[in-house]
Amino acid sequence: MTVAQSPIASQTVAIAIRNLKKTFANRDASPRLVFENLSLDILRGNVVGFFGPSGCGKTTLLRILTGVLEFDGGQVLVFDRPVSEQVGG
């Protein structure tokens, strides 16, 4: 299995997020969209920070990246392996 390469300077992509979708249920059980079609590459060796207003999804994204929270659609890969395979292993 080969690790994905970024088109920018052929650097290794450590974390690849593709078309991520996450919803939560509102109190009336209707869906509340947090992310839709979120895509992001984080290159190996880079430091990335997430900032924004309260409730914009920063902690939700970090929980998804660490495998603590499941998502509704898309892909999250860590060195070409799904984040679900990284947890506990």
N, C-alpha and C positions, 0 to 999 in steps of 0.2 A: 504494500500500500504506500502510495506516495503522498507526502504532505503538500497541500495546496500552495501554489506560488502566487504571490501578488503580482499584478501587472506592473506595479510601481517598483522599479529597481530589483525585480525578482526576489523580493524578500519573502521569507516563510511566514505564512499566515498561521498564527497560533490559535486564534479563536475566530470562527466564521459563523456569522448569524445570517440566515437567509430567510426572508419573507416571514419573519416571526409574527405570530398572532397570539394575543392573550386577552381573555375576557374574564371578568368576575361577574357574579350575579348581584344585581341590586336587591334591595329589600323586597321589592315586588316580584322578584325572580326574573326580571328582564335583564338581558346581558348589558354589561358596561364595558365598552371596548377600551383596552389599555394600549395595546400595540396592534398595528395592522401593516403588513408588508415592511417591517423593520429589517433592514439589512446593514451589516457592518462587518468589516474585517479589522482585526487587531493583530498587528504584526509582532512576531517574536521579538522580545527585548524592549518593546515599547511600553511606556507607562500611560495609562488612560484614566481620566477622571470623568465621572458623570455628575453634572450639576443642573439644577433647575428648581422650579417651585415645588412646594409640597404637593404630593399627589400626582406628579407627572410620570411616575413609573420607574424611578431610579432604583429603589430597593427591589421592586418586582423583577427588573432586569437582572440585578445581581443574584437574586434567589434562583432565577432560571439558569444563569451561568454556572452556579454552583450545584445545580441538580436538586435543590431543595424544593423547588416549585415546578410543577408541570406546566407546559404551554399547550395552546390549542392547535397550532399549525406552524409550519415552517421547519427549519432545521437549525440546530445549534451544534457546531462541531468544535472539538478541541483536538488539535493536531490530527484532523481528518477522522476522528472517532466521535460518534454522537455523545453528547454530554451524559446521557443516561448510562453509557458504558463506563464512564469515568468515576461515577459515584461508587464509593465503597471498594474500589478496585485499584 
